[in-house]
Amino acid sequence: ALGLDGDFIECGVFRGGTALLSATAMAERDAARSLHLVDSFAGMPGTTPDVDRFREGDLGTTSVDEVRRALAPFPFARVHEGYIPAILADVAATRLAWAHIDVDIYAAVRDCLDFVYPRLVPGGLVVFDDYGFPSCPGARRAVDEFFAAGRPEAPLCLPTGQCLVVKLP
């Protein structure tokens, strides 16, 4: 993805570990693009009953200020604080080369895909962190439904429990 034209986005930042890895890799190669970091930093919103195992408020042990401090050396990192999907309107990205979707619940994964997929450049990558995790059945359902709806890509399951999609031309 570093060789493609487009910004990077991470939906679901939590404490910023993956964001820091992404920012470091981007800085070593090319810091001309933006890394958009999207999270409520307040825990889960309402969830879909009988689909999601997480409940409202779960994973709220994070701090937007700590994430901003950790990423301060990377001026291209843009923190967008708020709930998905509303906060995605603040992300000024028209072309994405890489997306990391780690939002754990059905509705948020679907909302992220609705935003990310049309902006993803051919060859662009999306990593779904929660795809194979028993604690996140809604995440897998959202990905499977999205790509079963006439899109040419197929999710590739990884042994880590994640899944990868490469946007086809």
Disulfide bonds with the S-S distance in Angstrom:
none
